């Protein structure tokens, strides 16, 4: 999946999205392990969509 932030930044290779109280935890697979890659407040997240994750 790909997450797009309000400033246009894209976070690619999102494996899982977990909703928190004020935002979302974007989890990514790194070296075969799913870890929290980023925490994004709701106000800074435009959307998360499924799509091609490699360029």
C-alpha positions, 0 to 999 in steps of 0.5 A, spaced: 500 500 500 501 507 499 500 512 504 500 519 501 501 525 506 498 532 506 504 535 503 504 530 497 509 525 500 508 518 499 510 512 504 511 506 500 511 499 501 506 499 507 504 492 509 499 494 515 495 500 517 493 500 525 488 506 527 491 510 533 487 515 537 490 521 534 493 518 527 495 511 524 501 507 525 504 505 518 507 498 518 512 496 513 516 489 512 523 490 513 528 484 513 522 479 514 519 482 520 513 487 520 515 493 524 512 500 525 515 504 520 511 511 521 506 514 525 502 519 522 497 524 525 490 524 522 490 531 520 497 530 515 494 523 512 490 524 505 489 517 504 492 510 504 491 506 497 493 499 494 497 499 488 504 498 485 509 499 491 515 498 487 518 503 482 
